Amino acid sequence: MIHLTRLNHLPLVLNADLIEFIEVTPDTVISLTTGQKLVVLEPAEEVVRRVVEFRRAIYSGALLGPSIPEGRGASPDAAVVAGGNRIEHGTDRDNRAGS
């Protein structure tokens, strides 16, 4: 996801995977794979820079969720599920807060 600004100065967060191509007409027009077109204040070069920065962060692991410290009551093979909850493998017990 990248942060951009619409022409009316409202912020926009865009799924960078949906960008099909970018045109400069002289405004920056982003065409999405959905067929939708977005006009933003940032120049095309800045949009590309943000997409590259976002992808680098993903591939380097910088955007991964927080890790669970060792010794927090879960076995080493506990699975982490949505919301940071841990589920012990091979048991019916989970470690959600309040359980």
matplotlib code that plots the C-alpha trace (Angstrom):
import matplotlib.pyplot as plt

x = [0.0, 1.3, 0.1, -0.8, -2.9, -5.9, -6.1, -8.6, -5.8, -7.6, -5.2, -5.4, -3.9, -3.5, -2.9, 0.3, -0.4, -3.4, -1.4, -1.4, 0.3, 0.9, 0.4, 1.4, -1.2, 0.1, -1.6, -0.5, -3.1, -2.9, -4.7, -5.6, -6.1, -9.8, -10.3, -10.5, -8.4, -7.0, -5.6, -3.0, -0.8, 2.4, 4.5, 4.8, 8.4, 7.4, 4.6, 7.1, 9.6, 7.0, 6.0, 9.7, 10.2, 7.1, 8.2, 11.7, 10.2, 8.1, 11.0, 13.3, 10.7, 10.3, 6.5, 6.0, 3.9, 5.5, 7.2, 6.2, 9.1, 10.4, 9.2, 5.7, 3.9, 3.6, 5.5, 8.1, 5.8, 2.7, 1.1, 0.4, -3.0, -4.8, -4.7, -1.5, -3.2, -1.2, -2.7, -0.9, -0.5, -2.1, -4.3, -7.7, -6.4, -5.5, -3.7, -6.0, -6.4, -9.4, -9.5]
y = [0.0, 3.5, 6.8, 9.4, 12.6, 13.2, 16.5, 17.8, 17.2, 14.3, 11.5, 8.1, 4.8, 2.7, -1.1, -0.9, -4.3, -2.9, -0.4, -1.3, 1.9, 5.6, 8.4, 12.1, 14.2, 16.7, 15.4, 12.0, 9.5, 6.0, 3.2, 0.2, -3.4, -2.9, -0.3, 2.6, 5.7, 7.9, 11.4, 12.3, 15.3, 13.3, 13.1, 9.7, 9.4, 9.8, 7.2, 4.7, 5.5, 4.8, 1.5, 0.4, 1.5, -0.4, -3.6, -3.4, -3.1, -6.2, -8.3, -7.2, -8.3, -4.7, -4.9, -8.2, -8.2, -8.2, -11.4, -13.2, -13.4, -16.8, -18.2, -16.6, -19.8, -21.2, -24.1, -23.3, -24.8, -22.8, -21.1, -17.4, -16.6, -13.3, -10.8, -12.1, -15.0, -18.3, -21.7, -24.7, -27.5, -30.8, -29.3, -27.7, -24.9, -21.5, -18.6, -15.7, -13.0, -13.8, -17.5]
z = [0.0, -0.9, 0.4, -2.3, -2.6, -4.8, -6.8, -4.1, -1.5, 0.2, 1.1, -0.6, 0.2, -2.9, -3.3, -5.4, -6.9, -8.8, -10.8, -14.5, -15.8, -15.1, -17.5, -17.3, -19.1, -17.5, -14.3, -13.0, -14.0, -12.5, -14.4, -12.3, -13.3, -12.3, -15.1, -12.5, -13.1, -10.3, -10.7, -8.0, -7.2, -7.0, -10.2, -11.9, -10.7, -7.1, -7.4, -8.9, -6.1, -3.4, -5.1, -5.2, -1.6, -0.5, -2.3, -0.9, 2.6, 1.9, 0.6, 3.4, 6.0, 7.3, 6.9, 8.7, 11.8, 15.3, 16.3, 19.5, 22.0, 23.0, 26.3, 26.3, 27.1, 23.6, 22.2, 19.5, 16.9, 17.8, 14.8, 14.7, 13.3, 12.4, 15.2, 16.6, 18.4, 18.9, 18.5, 19.9, 17.4, 18.4, 21.1, 21.4, 23.5, 22.1, 23.8, 23.0, 25.7, 27.8, 26.9]

ax = plt.figure().add_subplot(projection="3d")
ax.plot(x, y, z, "-o")
ax.set_aspect("equal")
plt.show()
